[in-house]
Amino acid sequence: MLVDSHCHLDFPDFDQERDQVLERARAAGVGTMLTIGTKLSAFERVRAIAERYPDVWCTVGIHPHEAESEADIDAGALAALADHPRVVGIGECGLDFFYDHSPRDRQEAVFRVHADAARRTGLPLIVHARDADEEMIRVLTEESHGGALKGVLHCFSSGRRLAEEAVALGFYISFSGILTFKKAEELREIARDLPADRLLVETDSPYLAPIPHRGQRNEPAFVGHTAARLAEVRGQPLREIEALTTDNFFRLFDRAQRPA
């Protein structure tokens, strides 16, 4: 069994064949999928997908790209939205200084609201980090000092120091199809060296399809290619990587129920 720990099943890319996409995932051995909230204005749609499919769970949050355009919300209100049996995490939230679609101070303020909500609920924080390694280390460290905080740096493509600091704070690291790209050797070295009990795999679909599907629309069925590359990098049998990333997912997202 595999888990796709981060996908976007509510996106229009899947509207014409969502049922078929999920069937292909199941046929490929993907037993659980986590569809991620990126806008509170679209949360009902995200939640409805998790309610419809028993092997799909969801999160609630505001992506840093949307930090300026989405309405203000406090941690209490965000925690209230998360008080639903199909919601298992807070986010996707974080810092993206590559695109800067929202002002940086606004991104950080919204990120801190999510961290507060994660502490209040005990749910994991799903973190997006791009071109903001030092700022991310600072915010995660400060927020962790504010109380128990757990979570995952998703679609990891940052530097070694951020990975190691995040792990030291109790976070997990999730790898996407980027791990299979030819120029991602530095990323593969980081994946090789991280503790086995902190590893997750994901698609971030519909984006970042792994080799051999690069250039196509990504979907949860393709997460096995990333798992296979991770197994190769770490010198472990694929079945071990499948088992440990699945166990890691259900340890972190402990509100989600493991399928029979």
N, C-alpha and C positions, 0 to 999 in steps of 0.2 A: 504493500500500500504506500501511496505517496500523498502528500498534502501540498496543494498550491496555497501558500500562506499569504499571497497578495495578488489579487486580480480585480478587474473592474467590470463585472458582468452587467452593470447597469448602463454602460456606455452604448451609444447608438450603433457602434460597430457590430454588436451582437443582436440587435433588435430583430433581424429577419430570421435568425436560426438559433436562438438561445437554447431551446430544448436540445437541438442536435449538437451544439457545442458541449453541453453538459454530458450528453450520451457518449461523445467521443472521449471526454475526459475519463469517465467511468471505465470505458473499454480499455483505456491506457493505464488503468490501475490507480487513478486518482480518486481517493475515497472521500476527501474533504476539500472544500474550497472556501477561502475567506474573501468576500467581496468588500471592497474598501470604500468608505465614505470620503468624498472630497469637498462637498458643499452641503451645508445644512439645508439649503433650499431644495436639494435633490435627495434628502435623506429618506423620505417616504418611499421613493422608488427603490433605493438600495435595500431598505428593510423589507419591502414587499417581495423582493427576489429571495431573500433569506427565509422568509415565511413560506414561500411556495415550494422550495426545494429542501428536503431534509438534510442533504449533504452540503449545504451552503450556509455559512454564518456571515455576519456582517459587522462593520464598525461604524462609528459616527464621528465626523470631524471635518475640519477645514484645511485643505491643502494650502501651503504657503502661496501658491499662485493666486488663490482666491481670498487671501487674508484681507485685502482692501475692499473687494467687491461684496463680500458677505456681510450681513448685518452683525452688529456687536452681540456677543453672548458672554455670560459669565460662567464660571466653573459649575455653579449650582445648576444652572439651566442645562448645561451640556451633560452633567451627570444624570439629570432627570431624563433626558433623551436616551441615555444609555441604559436606563432601567427597563430593559425589555429582554426576554429570554433568548432572542436570536442575536443580540448585540454582545460581542465578546471583546471589544477593544475600543480605544479612544484614538482617533486620527483617521486619516493620515494628516500629520501636521509637521511643522519643522521650519527649516531655513533653506531657501534656494537663492543663492547669490549669483548663479549663472545667468538665469533669465531675468531676475529682478522684476517680475510681473507685479509685485506689491512692494511698497517701501520696506526697507530692512527693519526699521524700528517697529513697524506694524506687524511684520512677520514674527518678530521675537515676542511681542506682546501677546499675540494670538497663540503662539506656541506655549507660552507660560500658562495661559488659561487652560489649555489642554492638559498640561502636566498636573495642574491643580485638580482637574476633574479626574485624572487617572489615579491620583492619590486618594481622592474621596471615594471612588468606586472600587479601588483595588484592581481595576482592569489594566491590561498592558497598553503602553503608549506606542503607536506606530509612527516612526520617525522618518521623515524625508530630509536628507542632507545632501546638498550639492554646492561645491565651491565655498563651503563655510565651515571647514574643519575646526579651526580654532574657536570660532564663535559657538559652534555646536558643543565642543568640549566644555567651554565655559558655562553655557546654559544648562547642560545636563548635570554638570557637577553642582552648580548652585541649586538646581531643583531637587537633586537627590539629597542634598543636605537638608532640604525642607521636610523630608519624610520619605518613607518607603516608596520607591518608584521602580517599576519594571517595564520592559518594553523591548522593541526590536528596531534596529536600523535597517530599513528595508531597501531592497535593490542596491546593495552596498557597492559603491564605486569610488569611495574616498580613500584617504591614505591610511597607512598602517597605524599611525599614532591614534587616530580617531577610533579605529576598530579596537585597539587594545585598551584605550581609556574607557570606551563604552562597555566592554566586557568586564573590566574591573569594577564598574558601577552596577553590574548585574544585568546588563542588556545582552540580547541575542543579536546575531548578524545574519541577514538573509541575502542570499545570492540569486540573481536573476540570470537570464540568458546572456548577459554581458560576460559572464564567466567563460562562455564558450568562444568569445570573439578572439580572433587571431592576435590582436594587439593588447590583450588583457593579461599579459604575463605577470605583471606586478600584482594584479588582483588575485590571480591564481596562487601566487606565493603567500599572500595574506590568508587566503582560504585554507591553504595547506597547514598553516601554523596555528590557527585558532583552536580553542578547546572544542572537542567533539560535542559536548553537551550544550553548546551555544550556537549551533548551526541550523539554519533553515533554508529552504529553497522556495522559489516563487517564479511566476511568469511576469508579473506586472502587466499582464495582457489587458488591452490589445497591443501593447508596445513591446519592443525589444525581443522579438522572436529569436530563439537560439539557433545556432548552426545545427542542423542543415536547413532550417526554415527561415533564415534571416532574409528580411525584405518582405515577408508575408505578414499578414495580420497574425498576431500571437493569440494563443488560446490555452486554457489550462492543460489540455492533453499534452502540450509540449514540455511540461515541467520535468519530465523524465530525462530529457537531454541535458538539462542543467545538473540534475542529480548524478547522471552518468559521468559528466565532466568533473564534478566534485569528487566522486569516487576515484577517478583516475588520478586527480591531483594529489589526493591524500593516500593513495596506495591501498585503498580498502575495497572489498567486494561491494558491488552495487547494492546488494540486499542489506548490507550493514548500513549504508548511507540512507537507504529508504527507511529502515527501521529507526535509526537514531534521529533523523529529521522529523519523522512522524511523532516519535516520543517527545522530542523537544517542543514541537508545536503544542501538543496537548498539555505539557507541563506549563508552558507560558500562558496559553489561552485556556485557562482551566475552567472557564464557563462552558466552552464547547464540549460536546459529548462525542467521545470516540465511537465510530460505528461498530456494530457487532461484527 
